[in-house]
Structure formats: C-alpha cells, structure tokens
Amino acid sequence: MKSASPAARRWTDAAARILRLVAVMAALVTSLLTFPAGIPWMVAGWLLAFTCSVGLRRSGVWFLATPIFVLVIKRVDWPSAMWLLVAVMAAAITVRLARREGRHTTRRWMVIAAVWLAWTAWAYQCHRAAHANHAIAPLDDRPIVCIGDSLTSFGRAGGYPEVLATMISAPVVNLGQPGITSAVALKQLPALRAARPQAVVIELGGHDFLKDSSLLKTRSRAATKQNLVQFITAAQKLNAEVVIIEIPRAFFSDPFAGLERELAREFDLELVADTAIRELVLYSPYAPPGMWTGGPYLSEDGLHPNARGNELLARHVARALAHLYGPAVLSKGAP
C-alpha cells in the first residue's frame, strides 16, 4: 500500500490540529458556562484528560492549568479544600514541567493520585456545604416562611410559596415583595418573628446586584452578605431552619463570588442551587432549549415565573425541605 504523499500528510496534520483546537475551545466555553453545582464535575473532566495524557506519556499540564484558570474567572466560592486542590494541581504542573518524575512510572501515578485525592476532598466538601449537616428538630405545626423579591411574590395568585403550600404538610407564609433589595427586606424581620417559623426560605440579592451601579457589579456584595446574615441569625434565634436560594447573576463569572454557597457553608444551611432559577430562563420562550421545546416557565414579560415556573421553583424548595425534615414534610404525591 502506498504511503500518503507529503501534501496529504500536511493536510491531515493541519486538520487534526484544527479539530483539537476546536475541541479545546468547546471544552473551555462549556467549562465557563458550567453551573456552580456542576463545577466539581467540570474539573473532574479536565483531571480525567490529564490522567489520560500522562498515561500516554505526554505532559498534560494544560489539562491542569485550564481548570485553575476557569475557577479564577468564574469567581466561585473557595472553601478550604478548593485551595488545597489548586495547590496540589499547581505543584503537579511544576513537577511535570520540571520532568522530575523522569521515566519512573510510579512517580507519575503518584502525581495523578495526589490530584485525584485532593479533588475527592473538595467534591465531598462541596456536597456537604450545600446541605445542612446538624441535627434537625422534628416537623411541627409552625409555618414555613418564604422571603424574597418578585420571584417569590409575583402574580395575582402569589408566587411559588402558594404552590409550595400544596406540596408540603406544613403551612406556608409568603412574605415576598416585588423589587426589594436585601436591605429593604430587613423591614420584614418583625413579621418573620411574629410568624414563629420552623423554617425560612430566603430568595434575596438579585435586586442588590441589578441596582449596583459599579462597573463590575461588586460594590454591593459585602452589604448584601451583611443583610442576609441578619436574616439567617434572626431565623436561627427563632430555632428555625434556613433554606437559601442561590441567585444566578451572570453566565461566565459571578460578581458576588458564590455568596449564597459561602453563607450555606458558614452557617450550615440547606442550599437550593441556582439551577432552579436558571431553568426558568433556559426553559422559557426566549432562550434555547425552551424556545424549541414549547415548555415556557416565564410569564409574557420574560422576567417572572408563570404558573408552571412557580411549580418548578416550589418543587426545588420542597426537595430542600424534604432533605431537612424527611419525607414527612411532603404531601401525598409531591416530588
């Protein structure tokens, strides 16, 4: 069989390089678009590529450098285990570039094992930080109080709390108000105390971001955290559990640097991941795939949930409450 001509080989090599470049760029964009809940698995994908590259006796340092770059750009919450992972990955990059393993296969696999062990510790910490890990008091007849902006209160019939009331066995109180910032919402603290809740669902901080006039939308982060801490501590003084809803503020990078996840980790709260609100947008008539599937969750203004959107948010909150109190909190037939 005749070997390929030099010209054909050049075209083949060029095509292969282009395909590799396209694949790397697609992986990078996908990584930057990854939701916070999926970030550990995004990093695991790059570590798998690094593992395969080392197995093929290639450097693979770009497969370690890229997720570090992505984590910095996305401005996610940085728990202690993430700092450890990044430190181990940086050390592995240094070792690979210095070729200190030489031809020792054992040393190469020790580097891989160290990276994966650090990732496992981080993934475990991320999982625990998204859920309350303390002892939960048994369910009683006190209400579940929902505090938020128009995502909580929108519509003549109310927002998701009214739907939530049909999904759970506890009464639900809706203290949502359209357009409020976390500072304005502090005026609801007397009503919160008067309700004597057994759990408080907080959906605040979106309008703090929208009304922030700074270029990078980072000026109001500290004030928003302080206000949310007041809600959390007020609820905990009432012996109420706290569920905090994560607010998506951008696609590529979070100007508030994982605020809700940071609070969930620091105060041992139950977190409703921003996947819930992002689903409202992605499955709306204004963005794919919702524009193709005919399953809109937003009202005609394109900003607020309709009846199906309220049901979607209520399901997410009901699951969070079930994680706290067990199946007993769910009504018959609830998710």
N, C-alpha and C positions, 0 to 999 in steps of 0.2 A: 504494500500500500504506500502511495506517495505521501511524503510529509507535506504539511501545509507550506505554502510559499511565505517568504518573509513579509510580504504585504498583507497576506491573510492573517498571519500571526499578529502583526501590528494592530490590525482592525479588531481582532479578537481581544487582545490585551486592553485596547482602548475601551472597548465595550464593557469588559469586565470591570475596569476602573470606574467607569461611569455608573454602572449598576451598583457597585459598592458605595460610591458617593451618595447616590440616591437613597440607598438603604440606610446609610448612616444618618443622612439628613431627615429621613422619615422617622427614624427611631428617636432622633433628638427632638423633633417637633412633638411627637407623641409623648415623650417624657415631659416636656414643658407643659403639655395640656393635661397631664395626669391629675386627677382629683386628689386632695390630701389623703383620703382613706386608702388610695391605691399606691401611694408613693413608696412604701416598703417593697411592694411587688415590682414597681418600676426599677428600683435599684437592684432587686434580685435578678432582673433580666440582664442588666449590664454585668453583674457578677458572674452570671452563667456564661456570657460571652467571653469574659476574662478567663474563666476556668477552661473553656474550650480552646481559647487561644494559647494558653500556657501548655495545655495538653498537646497542641500541635507544635510546640517549641517556638512559639512566637512571643514577642514582648507583651502585647496586650495592655500596655499602660493606658492607652486611650480609653479602654473599656472601664478603667478605674477613675480616670480624670474626668470623664464626661458626667457621671452621676454627681460628683462633687460640684462641678460647675452648675448642674441643674438645680441641686439643692440650694446653692447660694442664690441663684437667680430667682427661684420660686419663693424664697423667703418663708420657709415653713417654720413650724415650731421646732426648736432644737433642744430636746431632752438630753440628759447626760449620756445615754447610750448612743445617741447620734454623734456627739463629739468623739466618743471612743471609736465608732465606726470610721469616721472621717480620718482620725489619726492613724488607725491601722491601715486604711487604704492609701494614705499618703506615704506611710512607711513602706508599704508594698511597692508603690511606684518607685520610691528611691532605690529599693533593693533590685527591682527589675532593671532600672536604668543603669545601675552600677554593675549589673550582672554578677552579683555576689554569690548567687547560687551555683555559678559555673555549670558543670554538667551533672550536678548532684540532683537526681530526680526527687529524692526525699525532701530536700530543702525547698524545691519548687512547690511541692504539695503541702509543705508546712505553711508556706505563704498563703496558699489558697485556703487551707483550713483556718488560719487566723482570721482571714477576711470574712469567711462564712460564719464563724463563731461570733464575731463582732456584729454581723448583720442579724443573726438569730437573737442576740441580746436586745438589739434595737427594735426588731419587729415585735418581740414579746412586750417590751416596754410600751410601744405604741398601742398594742392591743389593750393592755391593762389601763393605760391612760385614758382611753375612750370609754371606759366603763367605771361605775362606782364599785369599789372593792371593799367597802366596810360593811358591817352588819346592818341590815335594813329592818326597821320595825315592821311588824305585821300590818297589812292593809286594814284601815278602819273607815269610818263613815265621813271623815273630813274631806273637803273638796281638793281637786287638782286645779291650781290657779295658773292660767296662761297669761303672760305679759309679753307684749310685743307691739310692733307697728302694724301697718295695713296688711301684712302677710298673715297676721293673727286676727285682725278685726274686720277685714274687708267684706263687703256685701251686705245687702239688706237683712239676710238671714244670719249674718255673722260670718266668721271665718272658720278655720279648721277646728277650733275648740268645740263648736256646736256639733260638728261631725264626730269629734273625739268622744263626746258625751254618749253617743250611740254605740261606741265600740268598747267602752270600759264600764266596769261596775261601780265606779266612784263618781260622785257629782263633779261637774266641771264649771269653773267660773272664768269668764273671758274678760280680762282687764286690758285688752288691746286697744290702741288708739292709732288712727291713721297718721302717718307722717312724723311720729315723735322720735326724738333722739333719746339716747340713754339718760341724758341729763333731765329732760322734760319728764321722762318716765319715772324718775325718782318721786314725783308727786303722787305716784300710785302706792307708795310704801304704806301709808295709813290704811288704804283699802286692802292691801295684802295682809297686813297684821289683823285687820278685822275679820278677814275670811278664815283665818286659822287653818291654813292649808296643810295637807300631808305631803304635797309635792308642788313645786313651782317649775313651770316650763318657761324659759326665758328666750325670747327671739328679739334681740335688740342689737344695735350697732350698725345696721345698714344705712340709716339716715345720718349717722355721725360721719360715715365715710362720704356719702353723697354731698353733704353740706360742708365738707372740708375744702377750703379754698387754696390749700397749699399745692404746689406743683405735683409732688409725688404722693399726695393724699396720706401723709403720715403724721401730720401735726396733731390730729385728734386721737391718736391711738392711746396715749397714756391716760387722757381724760376718760375715754370710753372704758378702759380697763378699771379705772378707779370707780366709775359709776356701777359697772357690772359687779365689782367686788362688794359694793354696798348692798346690791340686791341679794347676792349669794349669802353674805353674812347675816342679813336680815332674815332670810328664809331659814338658814341653819339655826338661828336663835329660836325660831318657832318650831324646831325639831322637824322641819320639812326637808325632804329630799329635793335636789335641784337637777333639772334636766336643761342643758344648754344647747341651743340650736346653732350650728356653725353657719356663719354668713359668708357666702362667696362674694368677693369684691373685685376679682379680676380673673382672667383666664390663665395667664402665664405666671404672674408674680403677685403675691398677696401683700398689699401695702400695710396691712395690720399684722403681718408676720405670725399667722396662726394663733390669733388672740384667743379664740374660744378653746382650742386644744390646749393652749397653755393654762387657761383657767381650769379646764377639766382635770388636767394633771395636777395642778397645785392644790385644788380644793376637793379632789376625789369626787368628781361629778359624773353623771351619765351624759354622754355626748350624742346628739343627733348629727351625723356627718353632713357636710354641705352638699352631699349627693342628693339629699331630699329637695333642696331649693333648686339645684342645677337641673334636676329632672323637670321642674316646671318650665324652664327655659328650653331645654333640649327637646322636650316633647310638647312644644307649643306650635301654633301655625307659623311662627316667624323664624324658626331655625330648624335645620335638619337634626335628627330624622323626623321630627314632629310634622313638618310640612309635607312629608311624603306618606306618613302613616295615618294621618287623619285622627290622631289622638290628642287633641289640644287640651292642656291643663290650665291655660291662661284665659282671662276674660278678653273682651274685644279691645281693651286698651293696651294689651300686650304687656302689662306690668303686674297684674294681680291674679291670683288663682281664681278660677271659676269653681263650680260645684265639684267637678272631678279633681281639680287641683287641691281643693280643701280636703277632699277624701284622701288624696295622696299624702299630704302633709300629716293628716290625722293618723294614717297607718304607720308612718315612721315614728311619730311620737308614741303611739300605742305600743309599738315594739320596744321602745326605750323604757316605757313604764313596766312592761312585762319583764324586762331584764332586771328591773329593780324589785318588783313585787311578786314575780312569778305569774303563771297562767291565771291565777285567781283574779287578777285585775281586769282581764279581758271578758267582755260579754260573749255570750254564745254566738259563734260564727264570725267573731272578729279575727283580724290577721294575727 
